[in-house]
């Protein structure tokens, strides 16, 4: 008689929100059982994991049902390890992710009845937790990426994945880390990194693996969008109404909702000295003062000529208003702010720059351009809700630091019975275009996996004949 096959069938995603929670384990030496751990995947209600391009660690939160006095068994004190293993399709190994976190806070406990209570906890990626327990006070030589690599290897045993395409404009430098945590030190050094065009660098962690990525904005802008060869992420009421008729692939490119972020207007942008201002760089060694002007309009023109606004040929319009006349002047013709910064020169005799030093006087203004560009990105941010199917791959980052193409369609002018509601004549070219994913919230709730993406861009689009 043949032996019956008792193995459970492989998990295969049917819809665009399908996923499988393979494991949700809390472990601590205080848990009194052979494994010092408890499996929570059957009582997990919702898991949120956050990625941000400005953070070299992940954060998250978890809600679960405590119907076995887990609070008493585990004895949460804010140092328990959480291991989360997820997959979106067991038939594709690259869609399985395993990440390690540590609890930082018991956020809330709500009694639902006599025997049950709902608990919510906050957690941070293990590298972020360990970093906060250490401090660095040491001198390092090298380019910013080289110094960051050394700090990560020495104090956190993590690998830096340098995916940048340019070299720091001021080359080799020497820094003395002033009693910072390892990740604070890495972020401090990263902030000194600037490309020759004034573009910033980013240092961040992702769901894909345990490596810390180092990336410059120029590389992001010049890279193709993740969905160049597939479908645009599309926001259209007409598109969404027929969503159930599509397959999971098409469903995964529909935007369920759009939330414009609250951003400062141009006046606040100008008041921060990011539109037009004078910078004085004071050399404390020689006593000399180097004066440079920041003009965001001229900076924009330069980036446009170098094709550094977007890789989308329709997306070349400035995000700042350079046409409105105010008191007989254009906005960028005002000198809104005077900013003085202390710099140094020739501190070291071996031709190595200090943290504040630049290759020449003109290089100092790149620091101001970097701040202006970061401010401009905030002016165009939006948040979109999509299904999570396309944003979870092992060893391949498909979220923050990548571009995606987004199409917005206006439905108010469409006539009833229109055979193609997403015809380009209804497309909103101002909103549509190539966006960079700035942050991502992975939401695993019940049986569904969705994602909320914060996206930014440096330029607006214009209709082909506009």
C-alpha positions in Angstrom: 0.0 0.0 0.0 1.5 3.4 -1.0 2.3 5.8 1.8 0.0 8.8 1.8 1.6 12.2 1.2 1.0 14.2 4.4 3.0 17.3 3.3 1.1 20.5 3.1 0.7 22.0 -0.4 3.1 24.8 -1.4 1.9 28.3 -0.9 1.2 30.0 -4.2 -0.1 33.5 -4.4 -3.4 33.9 -6.2 -4.2 37.5 -5.6 -1.9 40.6 -5.6 -2.1 40.9 -1.8 -1.5 37.3 -0.9 1.4 36.4 1.5 2.3 33.8 4.0 3.6 34.5 7.5 6.1 31.7 7.8 7.3 32.6 11.3 6.8 35.3 14.0 9.0 34.3 16.9 9.7 36.2 20.1 12.8 34.9 22.0 14.5 35.8 25.2 16.7 34.0 27.8 13.9 34.7 30.3 11.4 32.5 28.4 11.6 29.1 30.3 11.4 26.5 27.6 14.0 24.5 25.6 14.2 27.0 22.7 13.8 30.2 24.9 11.2 31.3 22.3 7.5 31.5 21.6 5.8 31.3 18.2 3.2 34.0 17.7 2.3 33.6 14.0 -1.2 32.2 14.9 -2.1 35.2 17.1 -0.5 38.0 15.0 -3.0 40.5 13.8 -0.9 43.1 12.0 2.8 43.8 11.4 4.1 47.1 10.1 7.7 47.4 8.9 9.1 50.8 7.9 12.0 51.6 5.5 13.3 55.1 5.1 16.1 56.4 2.8 17.5 58.5 5.6 17.6 55.7 8.2 20.3 52.9 8.2 17.9 50.6 10.1 14.3 49.4 9.9 11.6 50.1 12.5 8.2 48.6 13.0 5.3 47.7 15.1 3.2 44.6 15.8 -0.3 43.9 17.1 -1.2 40.5 18.4 -3.9 38.7 20.5 -2.8 37.6 23.9 -5.1 34.8 25.0 -2.5 32.7 26.8 -1.1 35.3 29.2 1.9 35.9 26.9 2.6 39.1 28.8 3.3 37.0 31.9 5.1 34.2 30.1 7.4 36.4 28.0 7.7 39.2 30.6 8.2 42.0 28.0 10.7 44.5 29.3 11.8 46.0 25.9 14.7 43.9 24.9 13.1 40.7 23.4 14.2 39.5 20.0 11.6 39.2 17.2 12.3 37.1 14.1 9.9 37.6 11.2 9.8 35.4 8.1 7.5 36.2 5.2 6.9 35.1 1.7 4.7 36.2 -1.1 5.0 33.0 -3.1 6.7 29.8 -2.0 7.3 28.7 -5.6 9.7 31.6 -6.0 12.5 31.4 -3.4 13.5 35.1 -4.0 10.2 36.1 -2.4 11.0 34.8 1.1 12.4 37.3 3.6 13.7 36.8 7.1 14.5 39.8 9.4 15.7 40.3 13.0 14.3 43.0 15.3 14.4 43.9 19.0 11.5 45.2 21.0 11.9 48.8 22.2 8.5 49.6 23.7 5.2 48.0 24.8 2.9 50.6 23.2 -0.5 49.5 24.3 -2.5 46.8 26.0 -6.3 46.6 25.6 -8.5 44.1 27.4 -11.1 42.7 24.9 -12.7 40.4 27.5 -11.9 38.4 30.7 -9.5 36.1 29.0 -8.1 38.0 26.0 -6.2 41.2 25.5 -4.7 42.9 22.4 -1.1 44.0 22.7 0.9 46.4 20.5 4.7 46.6 20.6 7.3 48.7 18.8 10.6 47.3 17.5 13.7 48.3 15.8 16.1 46.3 13.5 18.8 44.6 15.6 21.6 46.8 14.1 19.7 50.0 15.3 19.3 48.6 18.8 22.9 47.5 19.2 24.2 50.8 17.8 22.4 52.7 20.6 24.3 50.7 23.2 27.7 51.7 21.8 29.7 54.9 21.3 32.5 55.7 18.9 35.3 58.2 19.7 38.0 57.6 17.1 39.8 59.2 14.1 39.2 57.8 10.6 40.8 58.6 7.2 39.2 58.0 3.8 36.4 59.0 1.5 33.0 59.0 3.3 32.0 55.6 2.0 35.4 54.1 3.1 35.0 55.6 6.6 31.4 54.3 6.9 32.5 50.9 5.8 35.2 50.8 8.6 32.8 51.9 11.3 30.2 49.3 10.3 32.7 46.5 10.2 34.4 47.5 13.5 31.3 48.2 15.7 28.3 46.5 14.1 29.7 43.7 11.9 27.6 44.8 9.0 28.6 45.1 5.3 28.3 48.4 3.4 26.9 47.9 -0.1 28.1 50.9 -2.1 25.7 51.4 -5.0 26.6 55.0 -5.8 27.9 56.1 -9.2 29.9 59.2 -8.3 32.8 60.1 -6.0 32.6 62.5 -3.1 33.6 65.9 -4.5 36.2 66.7 -1.9 37.9 63.4 -1.9 40.0 62.0 1.0 39.3 63.4 4.4 40.1 62.8 8.1 37.4 62.9 10.8 37.4 62.5 14.5 34.1 61.0 15.6 33.0 62.9 18.8 31.4 60.3 21.0 28.5 59.2 18.7 26.8 55.9 18.3 28.1 53.9 15.3 25.1 54.7 13.2 25.0 58.4 14.2 28.7 58.5 13.2 27.9 56.9 9.8 25.1 59.3 9.2 27.3 62.3 10.1 30.0 61.2 7.7 27.4 60.5 5.0 26.0 64.0 5.3 29.4 65.4 4.3 29.3 63.4 1.1 28.4 65.6 -1.9 28.6 64.9 -5.6 30.2 67.4 -8.0 26.7 68.7 -8.9 25.7 69.2 -5.3 23.6 66.0 -5.0 23.3 64.3 -1.6 24.2 60.7 -0.6 21.9 58.4 1.3 22.6 55.6 3.8 19.7 53.2 4.5 18.6 49.7 5.3 16.1 47.6 3.4 13.9 44.5 3.7 16.0 42.8 1.0 19.0 41.8 3.2 21.1 42.8 6.2 23.5 45.1 4.2 23.6 48.9 4.6 23.3 50.7 1.3 25.2 53.9 0.3 23.7 55.7 -2.7 23.8 59.1 -4.3 20.8 61.0 -5.8 22.5 61.3 -9.2 22.5 57.5 -9.5 18.9 57.4 -8.6 17.8 60.0 -11.2 19.8 58.3 -14.0 18.5 54.8 -13.2 15.6 53.4 -15.0 12.3 52.9 -13.2 11.6 49.5 -11.7 8.5 49.2 -13.9 9.9 50.6 -17.1 9.2 47.3 -18.9 5.9 46.5 -17.3 3.0 48.8 -16.3 2.8 52.2 -14.8 1.4 52.4 -11.3 -1.9 53.9 -12.1 -4.4 56.0 -10.2 -7.8 56.2 -12.0 -11.3 55.6 -10.7 -12.2 54.0 -14.0 -9.2 51.7 -13.7 -9.9 50.7 -10.1 -13.6 50.0 -10.8 -12.6 47.1 -13.1 -9.8 45.9 -10.9 -11.4 42.6 -9.9 -11.5 41.6 -13.6 -7.7 41.8 -13.9 -5.1 39.2 -13.0 -2.8 39.6 -10.0 -0.1 41.1 -12.1 -2.3 43.9 -13.4 -3.9 44.4 -10.0 -0.5 45.0 -8.4 0.0 48.1 -10.5 -3.2 49.8 -9.4 -3.0 52.6 -6.8 -5.8 52.3 -4.2 -5.4 55.8 -2.8 -3.2 58.9 -3.0 -2.4 61.1 0.0 -0.6 64.4 -0.8 1.9 65.0 1.9 1.9 68.3 3.9 4.8 70.2 2.6 6.0 73.8 3.0 5.2 76.4 0.4 7.7 78.4 -1.5 7.8 81.2 1.1 9.0 78.8 3.9 11.4 77.3 1.4 12.8 80.8 0.7 12.9 81.7 4.4 15.1 78.7 5.1 17.7 80.1 2.6 17.1 77.4 0.0 15.8 79.6 -2.8 18.1 82.6 -3.0 20.6 83.5 -0.3 24.2 84.6 0.5 26.6 82.2 2.1 29.7 83.4 3.9 32.3 80.7 4.6 34.7 81.9 7.3 38.2 80.3 7.3 39.3 80.3 11.0 42.9 79.7 10.1 43.4 82.6 7.6 40.6 84.9 8.7 39.3 85.1 5.1 35.6 85.1 4.2 34.5 83.5 1.0 31.1 84.7 -0.2 29.0 82.6 -2.5 25.4 83.1 -3.8 22.8 80.3 -3.9 20.2 80.7 -6.6 17.9 77.8 -6.9 16.7 78.9 -10.3 20.2 78.9 -11.7 20.9 75.6 -10.0 17.8 74.1 -11.6 18.8 75.3 -15.1 22.3 73.7 -14.6 20.7 70.4 -13.5 18.3 70.5 -16.5 21.2 71.0 -18.9 23.0 68.0 -17.4 19.8 65.9 -17.6 19.9 65.5 -13.8 16.2 66.4 -13.1 14.7 63.2 -14.3 15.3 60.4 -16.7 11.8 61.0 -18.1 12.0 63.3 -21.2 8.6 64.8 -20.4 9.6 65.7 -16.9 11.7 68.8 -17.0 9.6 71.6 -15.4 10.8 73.4 -12.3 9.1 72.7 -9.0 9.8 76.4 -7.9 7.8 79.4 -9.2 10.2 81.5 -11.3 7.6 83.6 -13.1 5.6 85.5 -10.4 6.5 89.1 -10.0 6.7 90.2 -6.3 7.7 93.9 -5.6 9.1 94.2 -9.1 11.3 91.1 -8.7 11.2 87.4 -9.5 11.2 85.2 -6.4 14.8 84.0 -7.0 16.1 87.6 -7.4 15.7 88.3 -3.7 18.6 87.8 -1.4 16.5 86.3 1.4 19.0 85.2 3.9 22.6 85.6 5.0 24.1 82.4 6.3 27.6 82.2 7.8 29.5 79.0 8.2 32.8 78.4 9.9 35.3 76.4 7.8 38.9 75.4 8.1 41.9 74.9 5.8 45.2 73.1 6.0 44.6 71.6 9.4 46.5 68.5 8.5 50.0 68.7 6.9 49.6 65.5 4.8 47.1 67.1 2.4 44.0 65.4 3.9 40.9 67.5 4.3 39.1 67.9 7.6 35.3 67.4 7.9 34.4 71.1 7.1 37.2 71.6 4.5 36.7 71.7 0.8 38.9 71.4 -2.2 38.5 75.1 -3.1 36.4 78.1 -2.3 33.8 77.3 -5.0 33.3 73.8 -3.5 31.8 75.2 -0.3 28.6 76.3 -2.2 27.9 72.6 -3.0 26.9 72.2 0.7 24.2 74.8 0.2 23.1 73.2 -3.1 22.8 69.9 -1.3 20.4 71.4 1.3 18.4 73.1 -1.4 17.9 69.9 -3.4 16.8 68.0 -0.3 14.3 70.8 0.4 13.0 70.7 -3.2 12.4 66.9 -2.9 10.0 67.6 0.0 7.9 70.0 -2.1 6.7 67.2 -4.4 6.1 64.3 -2.0 3.0 62.1 -2.3 2.0 58.9 -0.6 0.4 56.1 -2.5 -1.3 52.9 -1.3 -0.6 49.8 -3.4 -0.6 46.1 -3.0 2.7 44.7 -1.7 3.4 42.0 -4.3 6.1 44.0 -6.1 8.1 45.2 -3.0 9.4 42.1 -1.3 12.5 40.3 -2.9 15.4 38.6 -1.2 18.8 40.2 -1.9 17.3 42.7 -4.3 16.2 46.1 -3.1 13.0 47.1 -4.8 11.8 49.9 -2.5 13.6 53.0 -1.2 16.2 54.5 -3.5 14.5 53.2 -6.6 12.3 54.9 -9.2 8.8 54.0 -10.3 6.6 55.4 -13.1 3.3 56.7 -11.9 0.3 57.7 -14.1 -2.6 59.8 -12.9 -5.8 60.1 -14.9 -8.6 62.6 -14.6 -12.0 61.1 -14.8 -14.2 64.2 -14.6 -14.0 64.8 -18.3 -14.6 61.3 -19.4 -17.8 60.5 -21.1 -19.9 57.5 -20.2 -19.1 54.4 -22.1 -15.6 55.5 -23.0 -13.9 52.4 -24.3 -10.4 53.5 -23.0 -10.7 55.6 -19.8 -6.9 55.6 -19.5 -6.4 57.2 -22.9 -3.5 59.7 -22.7 -5.9 62.6 -23.4 -7.1 62.2 -19.8 -3.6 61.9 -18.3 -2.5 64.4 -15.8 1.1 65.1 -16.9 1.8 67.5 -14.0 1.4 64.8 -11.4 2.4 61.8 -13.6 6.0 60.9 -14.0 9.0 59.2 -12.5 9.2 59.3 -8.7 11.8 58.1 -6.3 10.6 55.9 -3.4 11.7 57.8 -0.3 10.0 55.6 2.3 8.0 52.4 2.4 5.6 51.0 5.0 5.0 47.3 4.6 1.6 46.3 6.0 0.9 42.7 6.8 -2.6 42.6 8.1 -4.7 39.4 8.4 -4.3 37.7 5.0 -3.3 40.8 3.0 0.0 42.4 2.3 -0.1 46.1 1.2 2.4 48.8 1.0 2.3 52.6 1.5 5.0 54.4 -0.5 6.2 57.9 0.1 7.5 59.2 -3.3 9.3 62.4 -4.3 10.5 64.0 -7.6 12.7 66.9 -8.6 10.7 68.1 -11.6 7.1 68.1 -13.0 5.9 66.9 -16.3 4.3 68.6 -19.3 2.0 67.2 -21.9 3.8 66.2 -25.1 2.2 69.1 -27.0 1.9 71.4 -24.0 
